[in-house]
Amino acid sequence: MSAHCQLTGAQPGFGNAISHSHRRTSRRFDPNIQSKRYWLPGEGRHVRLELSAKAIKTIDAIGVEAAVARIRARGVKV
């Protein structure tokens, strides 16, 4: 599963893991990506989306139709 959100575009961030001895090694901070299936009443079908936890809450607030419109406006195929 790729670590980016289809709605918000959240991607991994990069930084350093710092040990007790203060030695730095590179690491990545992945967003909390979940696979979620929604019913699109306008199209009469289900869509499966790869979303961050924040995007799932956004869909709960604005609705799935508006969210899919935003995803398509970003140029992502749904």
N, C-alpha and C positions, 0 to 999 in steps of 0.2 A: 504494500500500500504506500503510495507516495505521500510524503508529509506536507501536503498543502491543502488548504481549504478552498472549495469551489466558490463559496459565497464571499468570504472576506478576503481571500487571497493570502491568508496567514501562512508563512513559510518558516522553516527552521532558522533559529538565530545561532550564532557561533560565538564562542567565548573560551574561557580557560577554566579547567578544573584545578583548584589550588589545594594541594595536600597539606597535611599537618606541618611538614617541613618547608612549606611554601614553594614547593616545586610546581611549576605550571605545565599542564598538558592540555592540548586542545580538546574541546568537546562541543556537542551541539545540543541546543534546547529545542526539542520538537514540540509543535503545537499538539493539543489533545484532539486528534482526528478520530472521528467515529463514522462508520458507514450507516446511513439511515435511509429507510424507504418511506416515501410519501406518496399519497394518492393525489393526482392532479385531476380535479373534477372537470376542468375546461377541456382537457384532452382525452379524458376517459381512460387513463392508464396510470400505472405506478412509475415513479422514477427513483432510482437509487443514487444518493448523493454522498460524497465524502466531505464531511463538515467538521469544523472545530466545535467544541462545546459552546463557545460564545455564539456561533452561527446558529446552532440549534435553538438557543434562547431567542435569537433574532427572528427566526422563522415562527416561533410561537407568538411573537408580538405582531409581526407584519403580515403573516399568512404565507402559505406555500406558493400561491400564484405570483405574488409580488416578489418573493425571493427568487423564483425561477426566472422572472423577467430581469432581475438584477444580474443573475448569473449569465443569462444570454447576452445582456448588454456588455458584459466583460469579455465576450467572445468565446465562452466555454460552451461546448455542445452538451445539451441535456437530453 
